[in-house]
Amino acid sequence: MSVDGGLLDLRSATSRGLTRIGAVPDPATASERSMVDKGALARAVLYVVVILYLVTDLFVIGGPLRRSLARRAPDSVEVVEAAKDAGVVARIHYQPILLTQVDRRVEENLWRSGRKAEGLPREDRLLLRRAALNDLIDLHLLRLKVRFSQSEVPVTDEEIDVELSLFTARFPSEQAYLASLEEMGWSEKELHFRIAARIQQEKYLASMIDVTVGEQEAEVWFEENKERLAHPERVRARHIFRSSAGLTGEKLEEVPKVLEGAQTELSRGAEFDELARRLSHDKKTSMSGGDLGWLQPARVPKGLRNVLFMLEPGNPVLVQTAMGWHLVEVLEKREPNERTFPEARQEVLAALEAVKRRDGLREYRKGLREREKSHIEVFFDVLERGL
C-alpha cells in the first residue's frame, strides 16, 4: 500500500467517525446521537402523559374535556333545551321537526276539508296538532326509506302532470287556484315538488305492500254492500261562475250583480251557452256552455250541493260558495237505482284494493314507527305551546 493510499483510507474512516485503529467513535457524532435519543424520549413521555390525561379525563374522573363534549352532545340537556327554545317539537335521528311545520300541516289538513282553525276549542287544536305531528313523523321516516331507494322509484314528468291536472280541476277557475296557492304560501314550483315527492312515496309504498283481490272475494263484498253501490241520485247541470277570490269592497259587491244581469237576460230569451262563454270565469266549462256533466252529491261542494239537488230542471238560480258566485241550472235528474255485479265489478275491485292498500299502509307505518321508536323524540310541552 502506498503512503497516499493509506492516508486516503484514514481520512475516509475519520469522516465516518471511526478509524481503523480500535474503531473509536467520533465524540461529536456520539453527542448528536445522544441529543436525538433524548428528544425522542421526551416526545414519547409527552405522548404518554397526554394519552393518560385524555383517558383519565374522559373515562375516569369526568374532567372538563368530557364535560365540554357532553354539553355539546345532541342528547345533552343543554342541546335539547336550546332546540326546544327554537321551536323544535320532535327529533328523528336528531333531525328536527319544528312547531311551525306542524301548524302548517294543520292548516293544510283543514284547508283540504274547507275548514279553518279560528274558533276551534283548545282541545281540538291540540288533537289536530298531534295528528299533524304523527303525519310528519311518518313522512320523515318514509322519506329516509325512499332516499335510499330513489333509483327504484323514479317519477316521470307525465305522472306529475296528471296529478297536477287532477289537483287544479278541483278549482272552478285558474284565478281561484292561484288564490288558493297564495293563501297556503306555496309557489307553483313548490306544489310541483310536493306532488313529485308524494308520488314517489306512494310508488315506494306500493312496492312494499302486496294488494291482490280475488274474483270470488269481490262478488261476496258486492252482495254485502249492494245498497251502497247503487247509482246515487244524479243531476246534469250547467253554470256561469264568477270568482270572488281576493276581492273586497265594491268589486266584491259587483260579482253577484253580473250574474243577476245574466239571469235577467235569460228571462228575456238569451242563450245560456252564449252567456257562459262570455261571462264565466270557469275556463274548463265556459267554452262548452258551462256544462258540468252528470254530478253525484258526494262530488259536489257542500255549498253548491245543498241547492243543486233541490232544484227542478230549467230553473236557473244564484248560489254563493267559498270560491265565488254561480248561476246554476239543472238540465236533467236521475233517481237512484241498483246495479248488477258485472256493472259494478271494476268499482268493487278498485274499492277492495283501496281498502287493502289503506290497511297495508297503516300496518307498514306502524311497523316502521315501532322499528324506529328509539330514534324518535317528541317534546309535548312544545306541542302545547301557544294554544
C-alpha positions in Angstrom: 0.0 0.0 0.0 1.3 3.4 -0.9 1.5 6.2 1.7 -1.0 8.3 -0.3 -3.5 5.3 -0.3 -3.1 4.8 3.4 -3.8 8.5 4.1 -6.9 8.3 1.9 -8.3 5.3 3.8 -7.5 7.0 7.1 -9.3 10.2 6.1 -12.3 8.2 4.8 -12.6 6.3 8.0 -12.3 9.5 10.0 -15.0 11.2 8.0 -17.4 8.4 9.0 -16.5 9.0 12.7 -14.2 5.9 13.1 -10.7 4.9 12.4 -9.4 1.5 11.6 -7.5 1.5 14.8 -9.8 0.2 17.5 -13.0 1.7 15.9 -13.1 4.6 18.3 -16.3 6.8 17.9 -16.2 10.4 16.9 -17.1 12.5 20.0 -19.2 15.0 18.0 -21.3 12.3 16.4 -21.9 10.5 19.6 -23.1 13.7 21.2 -25.6 14.3 18.4 -27.0 10.8 18.8 -27.4 11.3 22.4 -29.4 14.5 21.8 -31.6 12.7 19.3 -32.3 9.9 21.7 -33.2 12.4 24.5 -35.6 14.3 22.2 -37.4 11.1 21.1 -37.7 10.0 24.7 -39.1 13.4 25.7 -41.7 13.2 22.9 -42.7 9.7 23.9 -43.1 10.8 27.5 -45.2 13.7 26.4 -47.4 11.5 24.3 -47.9 9.1 27.2 -48.8 12.0 29.5 -51.3 13.4 27.0 -52.9 9.9 26.5 -53.1 9.3 30.2 -54.7 12.7 30.7 -57.3 12.1 28.0 -58.1 8.6 29.4 -58.4 10.0 32.9 -60.5 13.0 31.9 -62.8 11.1 29.6 -63.2 7.7 31.3 -62.2 8.1 35.0 -62.9 11.4 36.6 -65.1 13.1 34.0 -63.0 16.2 33.7 -63.5 19.5 31.9 -62.9 17.9 28.5 -65.6 15.3 29.0 -68.0 17.8 30.4 -67.4 20.1 27.5 -68.1 17.3 25.0 -71.1 16.1 27.0 -72.6 19.6 26.8 -72.3 19.5 23.0 -73.8 16.0 22.6 -77.2 16.1 20.7 -79.0 14.4 23.7 -77.5 16.7 26.3 -79.8 18.8 28.5 -78.3 22.0 27.1 -78.7 21.0 23.4 -82.3 19.7 24.0 -83.3 22.9 25.8 -81.8 25.0 23.1 -83.7 23.0 20.5 -87.0 23.4 22.3 -86.4 27.1 22.7 -86.0 27.3 18.9 -89.4 25.6 18.5 -88.3 22.0 17.8 -91.3 19.8 18.7 -89.7 16.5 17.7 -86.5 14.9 16.5 -85.9 11.9 14.4 -82.3 10.7 14.4 -81.7 14.1 15.9 -83.2 15.8 12.8 -85.7 18.4 13.9 -89.4 18.9 13.2 -90.5 22.4 14.0 -93.7 23.6 15.6 -94.2 25.9 12.6 -94.1 22.8 10.4 -96.8 21.2 12.5 -99.0 24.2 12.4 -98.6 24.5 8.6 -99.6 20.8 8.3 -102.7 21.6 10.4 -103.6 24.4 8.1 -103.2 22.2 5.0 -105.4 19.4 6.6 -108.1 22.0 7.5 -107.8 23.6 4.0 -108.4 20.3 2.3 -111.7 19.9 4.2 -112.7 23.6 3.8 -112.3 24.5 7.4 -110.2 27.0 9.4 -108.5 26.8 12.9 -110.1 30.0 14.1 -112.8 29.5 16.7 -111.8 25.8 17.5 -111.5 25.0 21.2 -108.1 24.3 22.6 -108.6 20.5 22.9 -109.5 20.3 19.2 -106.5 22.3 18.2 -104.2 20.1 20.3 -105.7 17.0 18.7 -105.1 18.5 15.2 -101.5 19.2 16.1 -100.9 15.7 17.4 -102.4 14.2 14.2 -100.3 16.5 12.1 -97.2 15.7 14.0 -97.8 12.0 13.6 -98.2 12.5 9.9 -94.9 14.5 9.7 -93.0 11.8 11.7 -94.3 9.0 9.4 -93.5 11.1 6.3 -90.0 11.8 7.7 -89.3 8.1 8.3 -90.7 7.3 4.9 -88.5 9.9 3.2 -85.5 8.3 4.8 -86.5 5.0 3.3 -87.3 6.4 -0.1 -84.0 8.4 -0.1 -82.1 5.1 -0.3 -84.4 3.7 -3.0 -84.8 6.7 -5.4 -83.4 4.8 -8.3 -86.0 2.1 -7.7 -89.0 4.5 -7.7 -88.4 7.2 -10.4 -91.1 9.7 -11.0 -91.8 10.9 -14.6 -92.9 14.4 -15.7 -96.1 12.7 -17.2 -97.1 11.3 -13.8 -96.6 14.7 -12.2 -98.6 16.5 -14.9 -101.5 14.0 -14.4 -101.6 14.6 -10.7 -101.3 18.4 -11.2 -104.2 18.3 -13.6 -106.4 16.4 -11.1 -105.4 18.9 -8.4 -106.2 22.0 -10.4 -109.5 20.5 -11.6 -110.8 21.0 -8.0 -110.9 24.7 -8.6 -113.6 26.5 -10.7 -111.0 28.8 -12.4 -107.3 29.4 -12.7 -107.8 32.6 -10.7 -109.3 30.6 -7.8 -106.5 28.0 -8.0 -103.7 30.7 -7.8 -105.5 32.5 -5.0 -105.7 29.2 -3.0 -101.9 28.6 -3.5 -101.2 32.2 -2.3 -103.3 31.5 0.8 -101.2 28.4 1.6 -98.0 30.3 0.9 -97.0 27.9 -1.9 -95.4 28.7 -5.3 -96.3 26.6 -8.3 -92.8 25.2 -8.2 -93.3 24.1 -4.5 -96.6 22.5 -5.4 -94.8 20.6 -8.3 -92.1 19.4 -5.8 -94.7 18.3 -3.2 -96.7 16.3 -5.8 -93.5 14.6 -7.1 -92.5 13.7 -3.5 -96.0 12.3 -2.8 -96.0 10.2 -6.0 -92.6 8.8 -5.2 -93.6 7.9 -1.6 -96.8 6.3 -2.9 -94.9 4.2 -5.5 -92.4 3.1 -2.9 -95.3 2.0 -0.6 -97.0 0.2 -3.5 -93.8 -1.8 -4.0 -93.7 -2.7 -0.3 -97.4 -3.6 0.1 -98.9 -6.5 -1.8 -102.5 -5.9 -2.9 -104.4 -8.8 -4.5 -108.2 -9.1 -4.8 -109.8 -12.4 -6.0 -113.0 -12.6 -8.1 -114.9 -14.5 -5.5 -113.9 -12.1 -2.8 -115.2 -9.2 -4.9 -118.6 -10.9 -5.6 -119.1 -11.6 -1.8 -118.2 -8.0 -1.0 -120.6 -6.7 -3.7 -123.5 -8.7 -2.2 -122.8 -7.3 1.3 -122.6 -3.8 0.0 -125.1 -3.8 -2.8 -127.1 -0.9 -1.4 -124.0 1.3 -1.1 -123.1 0.6 -4.7 -126.4 1.6 -6.1 -126.3 4.6 -8.5 -126.9 7.6 -6.3 -129.2 10.5 -7.3 -127.6 12.4 -10.2 -128.2 15.7 -11.9 -126.9 17.1 -15.2 -126.2 20.8 -14.7 -124.5 23.8 -16.2 -123.3 27.1 -14.6 -121.8 30.5 -15.1 -119.2 31.2 -12.5 -117.8 34.5 -11.2 -114.8 34.3 -8.9 -114.7 36.5 -5.7 -111.2 35.4 -4.7 -109.1 38.3 -3.4 -111.9 40.9 -4.0 -113.1 43.4 -1.4 -115.4 46.4 -1.2 -117.3 47.4 -4.3 -115.5 44.9 -6.5 -116.8 42.1 -4.3 -120.3 43.5 -4.3 -120.2 43.7 -8.1 -119.8 39.9 -8.5 -123.4 38.8 -7.9 -124.7 41.8 -9.8 -123.1 40.5 -13.0 -124.9 37.2 -12.6 -128.2 38.9 -11.7 -127.9 40.7 -15.0 -127.3 37.4 -16.8 -130.3 35.9 -15.1 -132.4 38.8 -16.4 -131.1 38.2 -19.9 -132.1 34.6 -19.7 -135.6 35.5 -18.7 -135.7 37.6 -21.9 -134.7 34.7 -24.1 -130.9 34.9 -24.1 -128.9 31.7 -24.7 -127.3 30.2 -21.6 -124.4 28.8 -23.7 -123.6 32.2 -25.1 -123.7 33.9 -21.7 -121.4 31.2 -20.2 -118.8 31.7 -23.0 -118.9 35.5 -22.5 -119.1 35.8 -18.7 -117.9 32.6 -16.9 -114.6 32.6 -15.1 -114.6 28.7 -15.2 -112.4 28.2 -18.3 -112.8 24.4 -18.2 -116.6 24.7 -18.9 -117.2 28.1 -20.4 -116.4 27.0 -24.0 -118.9 24.2 -23.6 -121.7 26.5 -22.4 -120.9 25.9 -18.8 -121.8 22.2 -18.9 -120.8 20.4 -15.7 -121.9 16.9 -16.9 -123.6 14.4 -14.6 -122.9 15.1 -10.9 -123.3 13.0 -7.8 -123.9 14.6 -4.3 -120.6 13.3 -2.9 -118.6 15.0 -5.7 -120.2 18.5 -5.3 -119.0 21.1 -2.8 -121.4 21.4 0.1 -122.5 25.0 -0.5 -123.5 24.1 -4.1 -124.8 20.6 -3.3 -127.5 21.8 -0.9 -129.1 23.9 -3.6 -128.3 21.9 -6.7 -130.1 18.7 -5.8 -133.2 20.5 -4.6 -133.7 22.3 -7.9 -136.1 21.3 -10.6 -134.8 21.3 -14.2 -135.0 24.6 -16.1 -134.9 27.0 -13.2 -131.5 28.8 -13.0 -130.7 30.4 -9.6 -127.8 32.2 -8.0 -125.7 30.3 -5.4 -122.7 31.6 -3.4 -119.8 29.3 -2.4 -116.4 29.9 -0.9 -115.0 30.4 -4.4 -117.5 33.0 -5.6 -121.0 33.1 -7.2 -122.6 30.6 -9.6 -125.7 31.0 -11.8 -126.6 27.3 -11.9 -129.3 25.4 -13.8 -130.3 21.8 -13.6 -130.9 20.2 -17.0 -131.9 16.7 -16.1 -132.3 14.5 -13.0 -132.0 10.7 -12.4 -133.2 8.8 -9.3 -131.0 6.2 -7.5 -131.0 2.6 -9.0 -129.3 -0.7 -8.1 -126.5 -2.2 -10.2 -125.5 -5.8 -11.1 -122.1 -7.2 -10.2 -120.8 -7.0 -13.8 -121.8 -3.3 -13.9 -120.1 -2.6 -10.7 -117.2 -5.1 -11.0 -114.4 -2.6 -11.7 -115.5 -0.2 -9.0 -115.7 -3.1 -6.5 -112.2 -4.3 -7.4 -110.9 -0.8 -7.1 -112.6 -0.3 -3.7 -111.3 -3.5 -2.3 -107.8 -2.8 -3.5 -108.0 0.7 -1.9 -109.1 -0.9 1.4 -106.3 -3.4 1.4 -103.8 -0.8 0.4 -105.0 1.5 3.2 -104.8 -1.3 5.8 -101.4 -2.4 4.5 -100.1 1.2 4.6 -101.3 1.5 8.2 -99.5 -1.7 9.2 -96.4 -0.6 7.4 -96.3 2.8 9.0 -97.0 1.1 12.4 -94.1 -1.3 11.9 -91.8 1.5 10.7 -92.6 3.6 13.7 -92.0 0.6 16.0 -88.6 -0.2 14.5 -87.5 3.5 14.7 -89.1 4.4 18.1 -85.7 4.6 19.9 -84.7 7.3 17.4 -87.9 9.4 17.8 -88.2 12.2 20.5 -91.4 14.2 21.0 -91.4 17.3 23.2 -95.1 17.5 24.3 -94.6 20.8 26.2 -93.6 22.4 22.9 -96.6 20.8 21.1 -98.9 22.6 23.5 -97.2 25.9 23.2 -99.3 28.9 22.1 -102.7 27.0 22.3 
